[in-house]
C-alpha cells in the first residue's frame, strides 16, 4: 500500500485534530465558514462510509474551548481525547486509538496545519503509515505558514487531498447504491455550486435522481457504471 493507491472505506481512518474555537480565531489562510463547512463535509463522509474516525482536542477547558458543534452533531456521544501535547502523536492515548482502528492509511485534518497537523503527520509517516492531509479542512495564521507547512509535508511524502475529493474517492461509482443518496445529500449541503447542480439534476435530468445516475454520470448507462471496480467493506 502507498499514497498512490486510491482511498476506499476499508483501508483508511480519519483523524480530526483540534477543531476548537480558540484555534480557529487566529486562522486567516482560509475563510472560517468555509473551513467549518469543509470540516463538516469530511466528518459526514467518514460517517456515511463507516470510516473509523478519531476526534482529539487540546486544552479544552483552559484555552481552546469545545469541539465545533457541527462535528459533535455528526458523532454524538463519541469520546474526544483531550491532550496537553501540541503533537497528538506524542499522546499515548491517541496512538493507541489509532492502533485500535487498524488502518494503515491515515487522513489528517485540523488546526493549525503547521503544528497540530504537520507534527503528527510526519511522525505517522515515519512509523510506516500512508498519510494524507485534507488541505481545505486545515488552516493557519496566514497563507505563507499554511503553504510552507503543506509543502513540508508533501516533500516528506504526505499526500494532499481536498474535502470533496475525499467524499468522491470513497464513492467512486455512481452505481454504488448503498451510499449514493447519502453522498448526494452531503454534496447538496456542503459542495457549493456543485451541490446546486446536484439539486438541479435531481429535479430536471432524467434518471439523475435514481440511485446509479449521479451528477456527471446521468448519461452513463447502468451497465457501463457497474464496470468500475470498487473495493467495499
C-alpha positions in Angstrom: 0.0 0.0 0.0 1.1 3.6 -0.6 -0.4 7.0 -1.2 -0.5 6.1 -4.9 -3.4 3.7 -4.1 -6.9 5.2 -4.0 -8.7 5.6 -0.7 -11.7 3.4 0.0 -13.8 2.8 3.1 -11.9 -0.4 4.0 -8.4 1.0 4.0 -8.4 4.4 5.8 -9.1 6.2 9.0 -9.8 9.9 9.7 -8.0 11.8 12.5 -9.6 15.2 13.3 -7.4 17.4 15.4 -8.3 20.5 17.5 -11.3 21.8 15.7 -11.9 24.3 18.5 -12.9 28.0 18.7 -9.6 29.3 20.0 -7.7 27.5 17.4 -10.0 28.9 14.7 -9.9 32.5 15.8 -6.3 33.2 14.6 -6.8 31.4 11.2 -6.5 33.7 8.2 -5.4 31.3 5.4 -9.0 30.2 4.7 -12.4 31.7 5.4 -13.7 30.5 8.7 -17.1 29.5 7.5 -15.6 27.6 4.5 -13.3 25.8 6.9 -16.2 24.7 9.2 -18.2 23.7 6.1 -15.3 21.5 4.7 -14.7 20.0 8.1 -18.3 19.0 8.4 -18.2 17.5 4.9 -15.3 15.2 5.7 -16.9 14.2 9.0 -20.2 13.3 7.3 -18.3 11.5 4.6 -16.5 9.3 7.1 -19.7 8.6 9.0 -21.6 7.6 5.8 -18.9 5.2 4.6 -18.2 3.9 8.2 -14.6 5.1 8.1 -13.1 4.9 11.6 -12.8 8.5 13.0 -10.8 9.9 15.9 -11.6 13.3 17.4 -8.9 14.8 19.6 -8.7 18.2 21.3 -6.2 20.3 23.2 -6.7 22.2 26.5 -10.5 22.2 26.1 -11.3 23.7 29.5 -8.3 26.0 29.9 -7.7 27.6 26.5 -9.2 26.2 23.3 -12.9 25.6 24.1 -15.2 22.8 22.9 -15.1 21.0 19.6 -17.2 22.6 16.8 -20.8 21.7 17.4 -21.1 20.7 13.8 -18.7 17.8 14.4 -20.3 16.8 17.7 -23.6 16.6 15.9 -22.1 14.2 13.4 -20.6 11.9 16.1 -22.9 12.3 19.1 -21.6 10.6 22.2 -18.2 9.9 20.7 -15.3 10.2 23.1 -12.9 13.1 22.5 -9.3 12.7 23.6 -8.2 15.9 25.2 -4.5 16.5 25.3 -1.8 18.7 26.7 0.6 18.0 23.9 0.6 20.1 20.8 1.7 17.0 18.9 -1.2 14.5 19.1 1.2 11.6 18.1 3.0 12.1 21.4 -0.1 11.4 23.4 -0.1 7.6 24.1 -4.0 7.6 24.1 -4.1 8.9 20.6 -1.6 6.4 19.3 -3.4 3.6 21.0 -6.7 4.8 19.5 -5.1 4.9 16.0 -3.8 1.4 16.5 -7.2 0.1 17.5 -8.7 1.4 14.3 -6.3 -0.9 12.4 -5.9 1.2 9.3 -2.6 1.9 7.5 -3.9 4.9 5.7 -4.5 8.0 7.9 -6.2 11.1 6.8 -5.5 14.2 8.9 -7.5 17.4 9.2 -7.3 20.1 11.9 -5.9 23.3 13.3 -3.2 24.6 12.9 -1.5 23.0 9.9 2.0 24.0 10.9 1.8 22.4 14.4 -1.1 20.2 15.2 -1.2 18.6 11.7 2.4 18.6 10.4 3.9 17.1 13.6 1.7 14.0 13.9 1.5 13.6 10.1 5.3 13.5 9.8 5.7 11.1 12.8 3.0 8.8 11.5 4.7 8.8 8.1 8.0 7.9 9.7 6.3 5.0 11.5 5.1 3.4 8.3 1.6 4.9 7.7 0.3 6.2 4.4 -0.6 9.8 5.4 -3.0 12.3 3.7 -3.8 15.8 4.7 -7.2 17.4 3.8 -5.7 20.8 2.9 -9.0 22.7 2.7 -10.1 21.4 6.1 -7.0 22.8 7.7 -5.8 26.4 8.3 -3.1 28.5 9.9 -2.3 32.1 10.9 -1.5 33.2 7.4 -1.2 31.9 3.9 2.6 31.7 3.9 2.5 29.5 7.0 -0.2 27.3 5.6 1.6 26.9 2.2 5.0 26.2 3.8 3.5 23.6 6.2 1.8 21.8 3.4 4.9 21.9 1.3 7.0 20.5 4.1 4.6 17.5 4.5 4.3 16.9 0.7 8.1 16.9 0.4 8.2 14.2 3.2 5.6 12.1 1.4 2.2 13.2 2.8 -0.5 13.3 0.1 -2.6 16.5 -0.1 -6.3 15.9 -0.8 -9.4 18.1 -0.6 -12.7 17.6 1.3 -14.8 16.9 -1.8 -12.1 14.7 -3.2 -12.3 12.6 -0.1 -16.0 12.1 -0.4 -16.0 11.3 -4.1 -13.0 9.0 -3.9 -14.8 6.9 -1.3 -17.9 6.7 -3.6 -16.1 6.4 -7.0 -19.0 4.6 -8.7 -22.5 6.2 -9.0 -24.0 2.7 -9.2 -22.9 2.1 -5.6 -26.5 2.4 -4.4 -25.9 1.9 -0.6 -24.2 5.3 -0.3 -25.4 7.1 -3.4 -28.3 9.1 -1.7 -26.1 10.0 1.3 -23.4 11.3 -1.0 -25.9 13.4 -2.9 -27.2 14.8 0.4 -23.7 15.8 1.6 -22.9 17.3 -1.8 -26.1 19.4 -1.8 -25.5 20.6 1.8 -21.7 21.3 1.6 -20.4 21.4 -2.0 -21.4 24.9 -3.0 -22.3 25.3 -6.7 -21.7 21.6 -7.4 -24.4 20.9 -4.8 -26.7 23.3 -6.5 -26.0 21.4 -9.7 -26.9 18.2 -8.0 -30.2 19.6 -6.8 -30.9 20.7 -10.4 -30.0 17.4 -11.8 -32.3 15.5 -9.4 -35.2 17.8 -10.4 -34.8 18.0 -14.1 -32.5 15.5 -15.7 -34.0 12.1 -16.4 -32.6 9.3 -14.2 -30.2 11.6 -12.3 -32.3 11.2 -9.1 -32.2 7.5 -9.3 -29.5 5.5 -7.5 -26.8 4.8 -10.0 -27.4 8.1 -12.0 -25.2 10.6 -10.2 -24.4 14.1 -11.2 -21.9 14.0 -14.1 -23.0 10.4 -14.8 -26.6 10.8 -15.8 -25.9 9.9 -19.4 -24.0 6.8 -18.5 -26.0 3.6 -18.6 -26.2 1.2 -15.6 -24.2 -1.5 -17.3 -21.3 1.0 -18.1 -21.4 2.2 -14.5 -21.1 -1.2 -13.0 -17.8 -1.8 -14.8 -15.9 0.5 -12.4 -14.1 -1.7 -9.8 -14.7 -0.5 -6.2 -13.5 -2.2 -3.1 -16.2 -2.4 -0.5 -16.1 -3.1 3.2 
